[in-house]
Amino acid sequence: MLIKLILLALGVWIVYRLFQSYGRRVKREDAPKNETGEDMVRCAHCGVHLPRSESIVSHGEYFCTNEHRQLHQK
């Protein structure tokens, strides 16, 4: 009787672990990738697109280099 109870508990535990493992695998596959996109802006002088964090802002306009900022203001 005790052996049957132990085997039943072991079987329940194995089934529980299988479902738990499957659930983790499904969540991992469905999880969105860590793609942290950044806004792109266009250089007011040459038209090149670049990330906002790499651009130079002057008078509300974006530039790819300081030289283009100076040329555009002339």
The 8 nearest C-alpha neighbors of each residue, nearest first, counted from 0:
[[1, 3, 2, 4, 5, 6, 7, 8],
 [0, 2, 4, 3, 5, 6, 7, 8],
 [1, 3, 5, 4, 0, 6, 7, 8],
 [4, 2, 6, 0, 1, 5, 7, 8],
 [3, 5, 7, 1, 2, 6, 8, 0],
 [4, 6, 2, 8, 7, 3, 9, 1],
 [7, 5, 9, 3, 8, 4, 10, 2],
 [6, 8, 10, 4, 9, 5, 3, 11],
 [9, 7, 5, 11, 10, 6, 12, 4],
 [10, 8, 6, 12, 7, 11, 5, 13],
 [9, 11, 7, 13, 12, 8, 6, 14],
 [12, 10, 8, 14, 9, 13, 15, 7],
 [11, 13, 15, 9, 10, 14, 8, 16],
 [14, 12, 16, 10, 15, 11, 9, 17],
 [13, 15, 17, 11, 16, 12, 10, 18],
 [14, 16, 12, 18, 13, 17, 11, 19],
 [17, 15, 19, 13, 14, 18, 20, 12],
 [18, 16, 14, 20, 19, 15, 21, 13],
 [19, 17, 21, 15, 20, 16, 22, 14],
 [18, 20, 16, 22, 17, 21, 15, 23],
 [21, 19, 17, 23, 22, 18, 16, 24],
 [20, 22, 18, 24, 19, 23, 17, 25],
 [23, 21, 19, 25, 20, 24, 18, 26],
 [24, 22, 26, 20, 21, 25, 27, 19],
 [23, 25, 21, 27, 22, 26, 28, 20],
 [26, 24, 22, 28, 27, 23, 29, 21],
 [27, 25, 29, 23, 28, 24, 30, 22],
 [26, 28, 24, 30, 25, 29, 23, 31],
 [27, 29, 25, 26, 30, 24, 31, 23],
 [30, 28, 26, 27, 25, 31, 24, 32],
 [31, 29, 27, 28, 26, 32, 25, 33],
 [32, 30, 29, 33, 34, 28, 27, 26],
 [31, 33, 34, 30, 35, 29, 28, 27],
 [34, 32, 35, 31, 30, 36, 27, 29],
 [35, 33, 32, 36, 31, 37, 30, 38],
 [34, 36, 33, 37, 32, 38, 31, 50],
 [35, 37, 34, 38, 39, 33, 50, 51],
 [36, 38, 50, 39, 35, 51, 52, 34],
 [39, 37, 51, 50, 40, 36, 52, 49],
 [38, 40, 50, 49, 51, 48, 37, 41],
 [41, 39, 48, 49, 51, 50, 38, 42],
 [42, 40, 48, 46, 47, 43, 61, 49],
 [41, 43, 62, 46, 61, 47, 44, 63],
 [44, 42, 62, 46, 61, 41, 45, 60],
 [45, 43, 42, 71, 67, 46, 62, 68],
 [44, 46, 47, 42, 43, 67, 41, 63],
 [47, 45, 42, 41, 43, 44, 48, 62],
 [48, 46, 42, 41, 45, 49, 63, 40],
 [49, 47, 41, 40, 39, 42, 46, 50],
 [48, 50, 39, 40, 51, 41, 47, 54],
 [51, 49, 39, 52, 53, 38, 40, 37],
 [50, 52, 54, 53, 39, 40, 38, 49],
 [51, 53, 50, 54, 37, 55, 49, 38],
 [54, 52, 51, 50, 49, 55, 63, 62],
 [53, 55, 51, 63, 62, 52, 61, 56],
 [54, 56, 62, 61, 63, 57, 64, 53],
 [57, 55, 61, 60, 59, 62, 54, 58],
 [56, 58, 60, 59, 61, 55, 68, 62],
 [59, 57, 60, 56, 61, 72, 68, 55],
 [58, 60, 57, 56, 61, 55, 62, 43],
 [61, 59, 57, 56, 58, 43, 62, 42],
 [62, 60, 56, 42, 55, 43, 54, 41],
 [61, 63, 42, 55, 54, 64, 68, 43],
 [62, 64, 54, 42, 55, 67, 61, 49],
 [65, 63, 66, 67, 62, 68, 55, 54],
 [64, 66, 68, 67, 69, 55, 63, 62],
 [67, 65, 69, 64, 68, 70, 63, 71],
 [68, 66, 70, 64, 69, 65, 44, 71],
 [67, 69, 65, 71, 66, 70, 62, 72],
 [68, 70, 66, 72, 67, 71, 65, 73],
 [71, 69, 67, 73, 72, 68, 66, 44],
 [70, 72, 68, 69, 73, 44, 67, 43],
 [71, 73, 69, 70, 68, 67, 57, 44],
 [72, 70, 71, 69, 68, 67, 66, 44]]
